[in-house]
Amino acid sequence: MNSEEENEVIHRWQKSQSIRSIATEMNLSRYLVTEIIRKQTRQRDVEAAIQNDTPPASLGAAPTLRSSKLDPFADQLAALLDRYPSITATRAMEELTRSGYQGGYTILRQRIKHLRKTPSKQLVVRYETAPGVQAQMDWATYTIDFTGEGKRRVNLFSYILGYSRRQYICFTQTMEFETTIRQHIKAFEHLGGVAATCLYDNMKVAVTRWEDDAPVYNTRFLAFATHYGYKPWACQVRRPQTKGKVERPFHYIETNLLNGREFRSLDHLNETTRWWLAQVADVRIHGTTKKTPLELHAEEIPHLLPMPGLQFDTAAVVYRVVDTDGTVQYANNRYSVPWRLVGELLPVRILDEFLIVYGRSLDEVARHVVMQGVSGQRRMEPEHTPPRDHEAQMERLRERYAELGEIGLAYLEELEHKQRNSKHQALQVLGLLHAYHKSDLLRAMQRAVQYHAIGFTSLERILAHQATPKPSWQQLDEASQESLKRLADSEPIGPRHSQEYQQLLYGTSAETETPHGNDEQADSSKTDSSETGGTEANHTESSGIDPKASANVEDSTQ
């Protein structure tokens, strides 16, 4: 505020204009106007005291304030605030009104705000640990615009030793259980041992839940920690200060490693990260210890727990049904297996770099390099494809149907005699094992042979009438299961007006009425869906969509 405005304030005040009126007309705060007047009054008293050689009476004193209706209740208000520090102005107004207070609410609220004791922020004392006693681990997520792969989200794993501050970091695509323990092992190898205790926040990989202010640890994670001989320690909820040694380096990584650099791909990012750890982070003078992490790490290595002779098995095992094209699906990509295994439910073991498929006798039948950072790709091995000779292919199919028993062989024999494309339909029939139980499929085959209803379509119709499909969660592929899990973990969606669905169904705004033609199309589509109810219901269930949910959407738009 310049001197001209201060002069104008003093000029108006000396003409007996009220502080509120001055503040309103000059578009200033009443507190600012009061401060200007107080400052001018002090300066005038000092000048008068110097001229008269007398001590200034009002030096340091505020201008005389007018009394208010709240003054007689000051002691009662102070007692309320002392007994109930978080009491609201509304509750204080009720109590004072009972005692005879007839003043306004605004002045009471301002007085409470002035008198209330604001609690000071609790001081966090950082304590140092002895060598090899403690480590801290955490995840962070970043969105990086790779020059070769485009913009994508990556996860940063960080493990830091509390004494030396030496750190291991690595960027990954996911932060699931298997990835987390693999990165732990790499951190142990990089740092030459394991700290006796490691601090974690409340990530689900380590902590399942809290009961009675105590963490309940993930049993698989406890088995991993026990294998390496260290103790996991979960921090209190909403208290990141406990892991300050690992939280603070994230800022250093963002400003020093990621800032001002471009990366072609995730592999290039991790290659740069390894260089940065060795040439920058490990050799810098740490602000707290006043030594380099490499120097202190040399002192800490003898105190770390040694690595066990046998490494913990970090592989995930999932079960997949071999599709009719002779592939299994993982992470939205497809990998080939021997075509004779079509329709079988096989265990699939996922390592850090390889995907291994095992047969029913647990012998390895296929091995592939895991495709990372891509989606919708196929990896086919020539030896997994069926032979070109038709007779050889049918011989392999007979072996597969022989595993189903006499009913399976009888059905395949009838299929060969009555269908021209018997080989293709035989593969389709094996694919039904994905949606139905084996016992149901055998009963349907027996009925088909008995009534000479041979063919994939006829068998599928028999199953639709007399068999119950597998539950939808058993039929969903991995990508659909992960999508449903994200929906279940997300915040619930509140109620919507039915008009909002018009934009989704017809491409119109919520305010625009649905054209009559679209109503006819909706009626016709409804009729078509009722005519093909069985097939459409099966397709809806296998795609992971709740038929009741879709019905609710249709009802809301009509």
C-alpha positions as CSV (number, residue, x, y, z in Angstrom):
1,M,0.0,0.0,0.0
2,N,1.4,3.4,-1.0
3,S,1.7,6.5,1.1
4,E,-1.1,8.3,-0.8
5,E,-3.7,5.6,0.2
6,E,-2.5,5.8,3.8
7,N,-2.9,9.5,3.8
8,E,-6.4,9.2,2.4
9,V,-7.3,6.7,5.2
10,I,-6.0,9.1,7.9
11,H,-7.8,12.1,6.2
12,R,-11.2,10.3,6.3
13,W,-10.7,9.0,9.8
14,Q,-9.9,12.5,11.1
15,K,-13.2,13.6,9.5
16,S,-14.9,11.1,11.9
17,Q,-15.7,8.6,9.1
18,S,-16.1,5.1,10.6
19,I,-13.5,2.4,9.9
20,R,-16.1,0.1,8.3
21,S,-17.1,2.9,5.9
22,I,-13.5,3.7,5.0
23,A,-12.8,0.1,4.3
24,T,-15.9,-0.3,2.1
25,E,-15.4,2.8,0.0
26,M,-11.6,2.3,-0.5
27,N,-12.0,-1.5,-1.0
28,L,-9.7,-2.3,1.8
29,S,-9.8,-4.7,4.8
30,R,-11.0,-3.3,8.1
31,Y,-8.0,-4.8,9.7
32,L,-5.7,-3.0,7.3
33,V,-7.5,0.3,8.0
34,T,-7.2,-0.2,11.7
35,E,-3.5,-1.0,11.5
36,I,-2.9,2.2,9.5
37,I,-4.7,4.3,12.1
38,R,-2.9,2.5,14.9
39,K,0.5,3.2,13.2
40,Q,-0.4,6.9,12.7
41,T,-1.5,7.3,16.3
42,R,1.7,5.8,17.6
43,Q,3.9,8.0,15.4
44,R,2.0,11.1,16.6
45,D,2.4,10.2,20.3
46,V,6.1,9.7,19.8
47,E,6.6,13.0,18.1
48,A,4.5,14.8,20.8
49,A,6.6,13.1,23.5
50,I,9.9,14.2,21.9
51,Q,8.7,17.8,21.7
52,N,7.4,17.9,25.3
53,D,10.3,15.8,26.6
54,T,7.8,13.5,28.3
55,P,7.3,9.7,28.0
56,P,4.6,8.9,25.4
57,A,1.5,7.6,27.1
58,S,0.1,5.7,24.2
59,L,3.4,4.3,22.9
60,G,2.9,0.7,21.9
61,A,-0.8,0.8,22.9
62,A,-3.6,0.1,20.5
63,P,-6.3,2.7,19.8
64,T,-9.1,2.7,22.3
65,L,-11.7,0.1,21.2
66,R,-15.3,0.6,21.8
67,S,-17.0,-1.8,24.2
68,S,-19.3,-4.6,23.0
69,K,-22.1,-6.7,24.4
70,L,-19.7,-9.6,24.5
71,D,-17.3,-8.0,27.1
72,P,-19.3,-9.1,30.2
73,F,-19.2,-12.7,29.0
74,A,-15.4,-12.8,28.3
75,D,-14.6,-14.9,31.3
76,Q,-17.4,-17.4,30.5
77,L,-16.2,-17.6,26.9
78,A,-12.6,-18.2,28.0
79,A,-13.7,-21.0,30.3
80,L,-15.6,-22.7,27.5
81,L,-12.6,-22.6,25.2
82,D,-10.4,-23.9,28.0
83,R,-12.7,-26.8,28.7
84,Y,-13.7,-27.5,25.1
85,P,-10.9,-26.3,22.8
86,S,-12.8,-27.5,19.7
87,I,-16.1,-25.9,20.5
88,T,-17.8,-24.2,17.6
89,A,-19.1,-20.7,17.5
90,T,-22.6,-21.9,17.2
91,R,-22.4,-24.0,20.4
92,A,-20.7,-21.1,22.2
93,M,-23.6,-18.9,21.0
94,E,-26.1,-21.3,22.5
95,E,-24.4,-21.4,25.9
96,L,-23.9,-17.6,26.1
97,T,-27.5,-16.9,25.1
98,R,-28.7,-19.0,28.0
99,S,-26.6,-16.7,30.3
100,G,-28.2,-13.6,28.8
101,Y,-25.9,-12.7,25.9
102,Q,-27.9,-10.6,23.3
103,G,-25.0,-9.7,20.9
104,G,-24.4,-10.8,17.4
105,Y,-22.9,-14.1,16.1
106,T,-20.2,-12.5,13.9
107,I,-18.4,-10.7,16.7
108,L,-18.5,-13.9,18.8
109,R,-17.0,-16.0,16.0
110,Q,-14.2,-13.4,15.5
111,R,-13.5,-13.3,19.3
112,I,-13.3,-17.2,19.4
113,K,-11.0,-17.2,16.4
114,H,-8.7,-14.7,18.2
115,L,-8.8,-16.6,21.5
116,R,-8.6,-20.2,20.3
117,K,-5.3,-21.9,20.9
118,T,-4.1,-23.4,17.7
119,P,-2.1,-26.6,18.4
120,S,1.4,-26.5,17.2
121,K,2.6,-29.1,14.7
122,Q,4.3,-32.0,16.5
123,L,8.0,-32.0,16.1
124,V,9.3,-35.0,14.2
125,V,12.7,-36.2,15.6
126,R,14.7,-38.1,13.1
127,Y,16.8,-40.8,14.8
128,E,19.8,-42.6,13.4
129,T,20.2,-46.3,13.5
130,A,23.2,-48.5,13.9
131,P,24.8,-50.3,10.9
132,G,22.7,-53.1,9.4
133,V,19.7,-52.5,11.8
134,Q,17.2,-50.9,9.5
135,A,16.1,-50.4,5.9
136,Q,13.2,-48.6,4.4
137,M,11.2,-49.6,1.3
138,D,8.5,-47.8,-0.8
139,W,6.9,-47.5,-4.2
140,A,6.3,-44.3,-6.3
141,T,4.4,-43.9,-9.6
142,Y,5.5,-41.6,-12.4
143,T,4.2,-40.8,-15.9
144,I,7.1,-40.6,-18.4
145,D,6.9,-39.6,-22.0
146,F,9.4,-42.1,-23.7
147,T,10.7,-41.0,-27.1
148,G,10.4,-44.6,-28.5
149,E,7.4,-46.0,-26.6
150,G,5.2,-42.9,-25.9
151,K,3.8,-41.7,-22.6
152,R,3.1,-44.4,-20.0
153,R,3.0,-45.0,-16.3
154,V,5.9,-46.7,-14.6
155,N,6.5,-47.7,-11.0
156,L,9.7,-46.9,-9.0
157,F,10.9,-49.4,-6.4
158,S,13.2,-47.9,-3.7
159,Y,15.1,-49.7,-1.0
160,I,17.5,-47.7,1.2
161,L,19.8,-48.7,4.1
162,G,19.1,-46.5,7.2
163,Y,22.7,-46.1,8.3
164,S,24.7,-45.6,5.1
165,R,21.8,-44.1,3.0
166,R,23.0,-46.3,0.1
167,Q,20.0,-47.0,-2.1
168,Y,18.7,-49.4,-4.8
169,I,16.1,-48.2,-7.2
170,C,14.5,-49.8,-10.3
171,F,11.6,-48.8,-12.6
172,T,9.0,-51.5,-13.3
173,Q,5.7,-52.0,-15.2
174,T,3.8,-53.3,-12.2
175,M,4.1,-53.4,-8.4
176,E,2.3,-56.7,-7.7
177,F,3.5,-59.2,-5.2
178,E,5.9,-61.1,-7.5
179,T,7.5,-57.9,-8.8
180,T,7.9,-56.6,-5.2
181,I,9.8,-59.6,-3.9
182,R,11.9,-59.9,-7.0
183,Q,13.0,-56.3,-6.6
184,H,13.7,-57.0,-2.9
185,I,16.1,-59.8,-3.9
186,K,17.8,-57.6,-6.5
187,A,18.2,-54.9,-3.8
188,F,19.8,-57.5,-1.4
189,E,22.2,-58.5,-4.1
190,H,23.1,-54.9,-5.0
191,L,23.7,-53.9,-1.4
192,G,25.5,-57.1,-0.4
193,G,23.1,-58.3,2.4
194,V,19.9,-57.8,4.2
195,A,19.1,-55.3,7.0
196,A,17.6,-56.8,10.2
197,T,14.4,-54.7,10.0
198,C,12.6,-53.1,7.0
199,L,10.0,-50.4,7.4
200,Y,6.9,-50.5,5.1
201,D,3.8,-48.5,4.6
202,N,0.4,-50.1,4.4
203,M,0.7,-51.6,0.9
204,K,-1.4,-54.8,0.4
205,V,1.7,-56.7,-0.6
206,A,3.0,-56.5,3.0
207,V,0.0,-55.7,5.2
208,T,-3.4,-57.4,4.8
209,R,-5.2,-55.3,7.3
210,W,-5.0,-53.7,10.8
211,E,-6.7,-55.2,13.9
212,D,-6.6,-53.6,17.3
213,D,-3.9,-51.1,16.2
214,A,-1.7,-54.0,15.1
215,P,-0.9,-55.0,11.5
216,V,-1.9,-58.3,10.1
217,Y,0.9,-59.2,7.6
218,N,0.4,-61.0,4.3
219,T,1.4,-64.6,5.0
220,R,3.2,-65.0,1.7
221,F,5.2,-61.9,2.4
222,L,6.0,-63.2,5.9
223,A,7.3,-66.4,4.3
224,F,9.5,-64.4,2.0
225,A,10.9,-62.2,5.0
226,T,11.4,-65.4,7.0
227,H,13.4,-67.0,4.2
228,Y,15.8,-64.0,4.2
229,G,15.8,-63.7,8.0
230,Y,14.6,-60.1,8.4
231,K,11.6,-58.6,10.2
232,P,9.1,-56.5,8.4
233,W,7.8,-53.5,10.3
234,A,4.6,-51.7,9.2
235,C,4.4,-48.0,9.9
236,Q,1.4,-46.3,11.5
237,V,-1.4,-45.3,9.1
238,R,-1.1,-41.7,7.8
239,R,2.3,-41.2,9.2
240,P,4.9,-41.0,6.4
241,Q,7.4,-39.2,8.6
242,T,8.3,-42.6,10.0
243,K,9.9,-43.5,6.6
244,G,11.5,-40.1,6.0
245,K,14.8,-41.7,4.8
246,V,13.1,-43.4,1.9
247,E,10.4,-40.7,1.3
248,R,12.9,-37.8,0.9
249,P,15.1,-39.5,-1.7
250,F,12.1,-39.6,-4.1
251,H,12.4,-35.8,-4.4
252,Y,16.1,-36.2,-5.1
253,I,15.4,-38.7,-7.8
254,E,12.8,-36.5,-9.4
255,T,15.0,-33.4,-9.4
256,N,18.3,-35.1,-10.3
257,L,17.7,-38.3,-12.2
258,L,14.4,-37.6,-14.1
259,N,14.7,-33.9,-14.4
260,G,16.2,-32.6,-17.7
261,R,16.7,-36.1,-19.3
262,E,14.9,-38.0,-22.1
263,F,14.5,-41.8,-22.2
264,R,13.8,-44.0,-25.2
265,S,12.2,-46.9,-23.3
266,L,11.8,-48.5,-19.9
267,D,15.0,-50.4,-20.5
268,H,16.9,-47.2,-21.3
269,L,15.5,-45.6,-18.2
270,N,16.8,-48.4,-16.0
271,E,20.1,-48.4,-17.8
272,T,20.4,-44.7,-17.0
273,T,19.3,-45.4,-13.4
274,R,22.1,-47.9,-12.8
275,W,24.6,-45.4,-14.1
276,W,23.2,-42.6,-11.9
277,L,23.3,-44.8,-8.8
278,A,27.0,-45.6,-9.3
279,Q,28.3,-42.3,-10.6
280,V,26.0,-39.8,-8.8
281,A,23.9,-41.0,-5.8
282,D,26.5,-43.3,-4.2
283,V,29.4,-40.8,-4.4
284,R,27.7,-37.6,-3.3
285,I,28.2,-36.0,0.1
286,H,25.0,-36.7,2.0
287,G,23.6,-33.7,3.8
288,T,22.9,-35.4,7.1
289,T,25.8,-37.8,7.4
290,K,28.4,-35.5,5.7
291,K,29.9,-38.6,4.1
292,T,29.2,-40.5,0.8
293,P,26.8,-43.5,1.0
294,L,29.6,-45.6,-0.5
295,E,31.9,-44.8,2.5
296,L,29.4,-45.6,5.1
297,H,28.2,-48.7,3.2
298,A,31.7,-50.2,3.6
299,E,31.3,-49.9,7.3
300,E,27.7,-51.4,7.2
301,I,28.3,-54.5,5.1
302,P,29.8,-56.6,7.9
303,H,26.6,-55.9,9.9
304,L,24.1,-57.0,7.2
305,L,22.5,-60.4,7.2
306,P,24.1,-62.8,4.7
307,M,22.1,-64.0,1.7
308,P,20.7,-67.6,2.0
309,G,22.1,-70.3,-0.2
310,L,18.8,-71.0,-1.9
311,Q,16.9,-68.1,-3.5
312,F,13.2,-67.6,-2.7
313,D,10.9,-68.8,-5.6
314,T,9.3,-65.6,-6.9
315,A,7.4,-67.2,-9.8
316,A,3.6,-66.8,-10.0
317,V,1.5,-69.8,-11.0
318,V,-1.8,-69.4,-12.8
319,Y,-4.1,-71.9,-14.6
320,R,-5.2,-71.3,-18.2
321,V,-7.4,-73.3,-20.6
322,V,-5.8,-73.9,-24.0
323,D,-8.0,-72.1,-26.6
324,T,-9.0,-73.6,-29.9
325,D,-6.2,-71.9,-31.6
326,G,-3.7,-73.7,-29.4
327,T,-2.7,-70.7,-27.2
328,V,-2.9,-69.6,-23.6
329,Q,-3.4,-66.0,-22.5
330,Y,-1.4,-64.0,-20.0
331,A,-1.3,-60.2,-19.6
332,N,-3.4,-59.7,-22.7
333,N,-0.9,-61.6,-24.9
334,R,-1.1,-65.2,-26.3
335,Y,1.5,-67.9,-26.2
336,S,1.4,-71.2,-28.1
337,V,1.3,-74.7,-26.7
338,P,1.2,-78.0,-28.5
339,W,-2.1,-78.1,-30.4
340,R,-3.0,-81.5,-29.0
341,L,-3.6,-79.9,-25.6
342,V,-6.6,-77.8,-26.8
343,G,-9.3,-77.5,-24.1
344,E,-7.1,-78.6,-21.3
345,L,-6.6,-76.6,-18.1
346,L,-2.8,-76.3,-17.6
347,P,-0.6,-74.6,-15.0
348,V,1.4,-71.7,-16.3
349,R,4.5,-70.5,-14.3
350,I,5.6,-66.9,-14.9
351,L,9.2,-66.0,-14.1
352,D,10.9,-62.6,-14.5
353,E,11.8,-63.3,-18.1
354,F,10.1,-66.6,-19.1
355,L,6.6,-68.1,-19.2
356,I,6.5,-71.9,-18.8
357,V,3.5,-74.1,-19.5
358,Y,3.3,-77.5,-17.8
359,G,1.2,-80.5,-18.8
360,R,-1.1,-82.5,-16.5
361,S,1.9,-84.6,-15.4
362,L,3.8,-81.4,-14.6
363,D,6.2,-81.9,-17.4
364,E,7.2,-78.8,-19.3
365,V,5.4,-78.5,-22.7
366,A,6.1,-74.9,-23.7
367,R,8.5,-72.1,-22.8
368,H,8.3,-68.5,-24.1
369,V,10.1,-65.2,-23.4
370,V,7.5,-62.9,-21.6
371,M,6.3,-60.1,-23.8
372,Q,6.5,-56.8,-21.8
373,G,5.1,-53.4,-22.6
374,V,2.9,-54.7,-25.4
375,S,-0.7,-55.9,-25.7
376,G,-2.7,-58.1,-28.0
377,Q,0.4,-59.9,-29.4
378,R,0.9,-63.6,-30.2
379,R,4.0,-65.7,-29.8
380,M,3.8,-69.0,-31.8
381,E,6.4,-71.8,-32.1
382,P,6.4,-73.9,-35.3
383,E,6.6,-77.2,-33.4
384,H,3.3,-76.3,-31.6
385,T,1.2,-76.1,-34.8
386,P,-0.7,-79.1,-36.0
387,P,0.9,-81.2,-38.8
388,R,-0.1,-80.4,-42.4
389,D,-1.1,-84.0,-43.0
390,H,-4.8,-84.4,-42.4
391,E,-4.5,-88.0,-41.3
392,A,-1.8,-87.0,-38.8
393,Q,-4.0,-84.3,-37.4
394,M,-6.9,-86.6,-37.0
395,E,-4.7,-89.2,-35.3
396,R,-3.6,-86.6,-32.7
397,L,-7.3,-85.7,-32.2
398,R,-8.2,-89.3,-31.6
399,E,-5.5,-89.5,-28.9
400,R,-7.0,-86.4,-27.3
401,Y,-10.6,-87.8,-27.5
402,A,-9.3,-91.1,-26.2
403,E,-8.5,-89.3,-23.0
404,L,-12.2,-88.5,-22.6
405,G,-13.0,-92.3,-22.7
406,E,-15.2,-94.4,-24.9
407,I,-17.9,-91.7,-25.2
408,G,-15.3,-89.3,-26.6
409,L,-14.1,-91.8,-29.2
410,A,-17.6,-92.7,-30.2
411,Y,-18.6,-89.1,-30.7
412,L,-15.4,-88.3,-32.7
413,E,-16.1,-91.3,-35.0
414,E,-19.7,-90.1,-35.6
415,L,-18.4,-86.6,-36.2
416,E,-15.9,-87.9,-38.9
417,H,-18.7,-89.7,-40.7
418,K,-21.3,-87.0,-40.7
419,Q,-19.5,-83.7,-40.9
420,R,-17.3,-82.5,-43.8
421,N,-15.2,-80.2,-41.6
422,S,-14.9,-82.7,-38.8
423,K,-11.4,-81.6,-37.8
424,H,-12.4,-78.0,-37.2
425,Q,-15.5,-79.0,-35.3
426,A,-13.6,-81.5,-33.2
427,L,-11.3,-78.6,-32.0
428,Q,-14.4,-76.5,-31.3
429,V,-15.9,-79.3,-29.2
430,L,-12.7,-79.5,-27.1
431,G,-13.0,-75.7,-26.6
432,L,-16.3,-76.3,-24.8
433,L,-14.3,-77.5,-21.8
434,H,-13.5,-73.9,-21.2
435,A,-17.2,-73.1,-20.5
436,Y,-18.5,-76.4,-19.2
437,H,-17.3,-79.1,-16.8
438,K,-15.9,-82.3,-18.3
439,S,-18.7,-84.5,-16.8
440,D,-21.4,-82.3,-18.4
441,L,-19.6,-82.4,-21.8
442,L,-19.5,-86.3,-21.7
443,R,-23.2,-86.5,-20.9
444,A,-24.0,-84.2,-23.8
445,M,-21.8,-86.3,-26.1
446,Q,-23.6,-89.5,-25.0
447,R,-27.0,-87.9,-25.7
448,A,-25.8,-86.6,-29.1
449,V,-24.6,-90.0,-30.1
450,Q,-27.9,-91.6,-28.9
451,Y,-30.1,-89.2,-30.9
452,H,-27.7,-88.8,-33.8
453,A,-27.4,-85.0,-33.2
454,I,-23.7,-84.8,-34.2
455,G,-22.0,-81.5,-34.7
456,F,-20.7,-78.6,-32.7
457,T,-23.9,-76.6,-32.9
458,S,-26.1,-79.5,-31.8
459,L,-23.7,-80.3,-28.9
460,E,-23.7,-76.7,-27.8
461,R,-27.6,-76.7,-27.9
462,I,-27.7,-79.8,-25.7
463,L,-25.4,-78.3,-23.2
464,A,-27.4,-75.1,-23.1
465,H,-30.5,-77.1,-22.1
466,Q,-29.2,-79.7,-19.6
467,A,-25.9,-78.4,-18.3
468,T,-24.9,-75.5,-16.1
469,P,-22.0,-73.4,-17.3
470,K,-19.0,-72.8,-15.1
471,P,-19.3,-69.7,-12.9
472,S,-18.3,-66.5,-14.8
473,W,-15.3,-66.0,-12.6
474,Q,-13.9,-69.3,-13.8
475,Q,-14.3,-68.4,-17.4
476,L,-12.9,-64.9,-17.4
477,D,-9.5,-64.3,-18.8
478,E,-6.9,-62.5,-16.8
479,A,-7.5,-59.0,-18.4
480,S,-11.2,-59.2,-17.6
481,Q,-10.5,-60.3,-14.0
482,E,-8.2,-57.4,-13.5
483,S,-10.8,-55.0,-14.9
484,L,-13.4,-56.3,-12.6
485,K,-11.0,-56.0,-9.6
486,R,-10.3,-52.4,-10.5
487,L,-14.0,-51.7,-10.6
488,A,-14.6,-53.4,-7.3
489,D,-11.7,-51.4,-5.6
490,S,-12.8,-48.0,-7.1
491,E,-15.2,-45.5,-5.5
492,P,-18.8,-46.4,-6.0
493,I,-20.7,-44.4,-8.7
494,G,-23.7,-42.5,-7.4
495,P,-27.2,-42.5,-9.0
496,R,-27.6,-40.9,-12.4
497,H,-30.5,-39.5,-14.2
498,S,-31.8,-41.7,-17.0
499,Q,-31.3,-39.0,-19.6
500,E,-27.5,-39.2,-19.1
501,Y,-27.5,-42.6,-20.8
502,Q,-28.9,-41.2,-24.0
503,Q,-25.5,-39.8,-24.9
504,L,-23.9,-43.2,-24.4
505,L,-26.5,-45.1,-26.4
506,Y,-27.5,-42.6,-29.1
507,G,-24.6,-40.1,-29.2
508,T,-26.9,-37.2,-28.2
509,S,-26.7,-34.8,-25.3
510,A,-28.6,-35.4,-22.1
511,E,-30.9,-32.4,-22.9
512,T,-31.9,-33.7,-26.4
513,E,-34.9,-36.0,-26.6
514,T,-34.4,-39.4,-28.2
515,P,-35.5,-39.5,-31.8
516,H,-38.5,-41.6,-32.7
517,G,-36.3,-43.6,-35.1
518,N,-33.9,-44.5,-32.3
519,D,-36.8,-45.8,-30.2
520,E,-37.8,-48.1,-33.1
521,Q,-34.2,-49.3,-33.3
522,A,-34.2,-49.9,-29.6
523,D,-37.4,-51.9,-29.8
524,S,-36.1,-53.9,-32.8
525,S,-32.8,-54.6,-31.0
526,K,-34.8,-55.7,-28.0
527,T,-36.8,-58.1,-30.1
528,D,-33.7,-59.5,-31.7
529,S,-32.1,-60.0,-28.3
530,S,-35.2,-61.9,-27.0
531,E,-35.1,-64.2,-30.0
532,T,-31.4,-65.1,-29.4
533,G,-31.6,-65.0,-25.6
534,G,-29.7,-68.2,-24.9
535,T,-26.6,-67.4,-27.1
536,E,-26.6,-63.7,-26.1
537,A,-26.8,-64.6,-22.4
538,N,-23.9,-67.0,-22.7
539,H,-21.8,-64.4,-24.5
540,T,-22.7,-61.8,-21.9
541,E,-21.7,-64.0,-19.1
542,S,-18.4,-65.1,-20.7
543,S,-17.4,-61.5,-21.3
544,G,-17.7,-60.6,-17.6
545,I,-20.8,-58.3,-18.0
546,D,-23.6,-58.7,-15.5
547,P,-26.9,-59.3,-17.5
548,K,-28.9,-57.6,-14.7
549,A,-26.7,-54.5,-14.9
550,S,-27.3,-54.2,-18.7
551,A,-31.0,-54.7,-18.1
552,N,-31.1,-51.9,-15.7
553,V,-29.4,-49.6,-18.2
554,E,-31.9,-50.6,-20.8
555,D,-34.8,-49.9,-18.4
556,S,-33.5,-46.5,-17.5
557,T,-33.3,-45.3,-21.0
558,Q,-36.9,-46.3,-22.0
